[in-house]
Amino acid sequence: MPLQKNLRNLTIKQIEAQDTYKVRLPVLRPGRPIEDCEFNNDTHKDTFHLGLYYKSDLIGVVTFMRTINEDLQERRQYQLRGMAILEEYQGLKYGDLLIQAGESLVNEKQGKLIWLNAREIAVRFYERNGFKVSGDSFDIPKIGKHYMMYKTI
Ligand SMILES: CC(C)(COP(=O)(O)OP(=O)(O)OC[C@H]1O[C@@H](n2cnc3c(N)ncnc32)[C@H](O)[C@@H]1OP(=O)(O)O)[C@@H](O)C(=O)NCCC(=O)NCCS
């Protein structure tokens, strides 16, 4: 059952972890083996993945995982991971649709806060979606500078 549908032939629905690899690989792990697309807890029962389809093509993905980040006081927290839109569809604000759909599902599951580690180039995108930077930047090996960001919902 689609979570969201609009006039631009875009649909968002829940997908399996393995389905996300088709978008994670070219966007987040280019040139790396498919095994590098897998995240810890991808198949955990509390994890969910959303796929954004243009007509029948999967063009964007995002993953939400229940976490226990001790730096956060709010315990009903989810981490947003693996946000990716295929290159030819970037810059069209489609990422906003995945964030909005994810937030409403987290809300349904009684989650109160979403946090993430943002690549430097994506900080503005998350800020526009209501996330705030917390603390200084830090390095994630092979990927680069990141900022922890969060949003209470
Ligand atoms: C980050 C991402 C999910 C945002 O989704 P989106 O639908 O492209 O979001 P927007 O349309 O708001 O564009 C985001 C930014 O990318 C820029 N951009 C990226 N590709 C673009 C393109 N082909 N044409 C125009 N702008 C583009 C936009 O100008 C915007 O820049 P700004 O934030 O400085 O204003 C998506 O661009 C993406 O998958 N990027 C590569 C992977 C990545 O960095 N993921 C985040 C990991 S934390």
The ligand as an ORCA input file, in Angstrom:
! r2SCAN-3c Opt
* xyz 0 1
  C      21.302     14.810     -0.231
  C      20.122     14.342     -1.094
  C      19.472     13.140     -0.451
  C      19.128     15.506     -1.127
  O      17.997     15.138     -1.898
  P      17.521     16.125     -3.076
  O      16.163     15.703     -3.455
  O      18.569     16.154     -4.116
  O      17.467     17.497     -2.260
  P      17.408     18.959     -2.846
  O      16.664     18.996     -4.131
  O      16.947     19.803     -1.711
  O      18.940     19.294     -3.165
  C      19.931     19.201     -2.160
  C      21.162     19.971     -2.580
  O      21.784     19.327     -3.666
  C      22.008     20.261     -4.726
  N      22.012     19.442     -5.951
  C      22.469     18.184     -5.993
  N      22.397     17.720     -7.229
  C      21.876     18.651     -7.984
  C      21.531     18.730     -9.334
  N      21.766     17.717    -10.183
  N      20.952     19.838     -9.760
  C      20.719     20.845     -8.912
  N      21.039     20.827     -7.618
  C      21.610     19.740     -7.165
  C      20.904     21.238     -4.528
  O      21.216     22.505     -5.091
  C      20.868     21.373     -3.034
  O      21.929     22.198     -2.583
  P      21.779     23.091     -1.278
  O      21.368     22.155     -0.171
  O      23.126     23.665     -1.079
  O      20.716     24.075     -1.599
  C      20.540     13.982     -2.549
  O      21.029     15.124     -3.209
  C      21.591     12.885     -2.603
  O      21.264     11.722     -2.670
  N      22.869     13.276     -2.582
  C      23.975     12.327     -2.651
  C      24.037     11.404     -1.453
  C      24.138     12.105     -0.122
  O      24.951     13.023      0.065
  N      23.300     11.666      0.819
  C      23.247     12.213      2.164
  C      24.112     11.432      3.066
  S      24.139     12.197      4.676
*
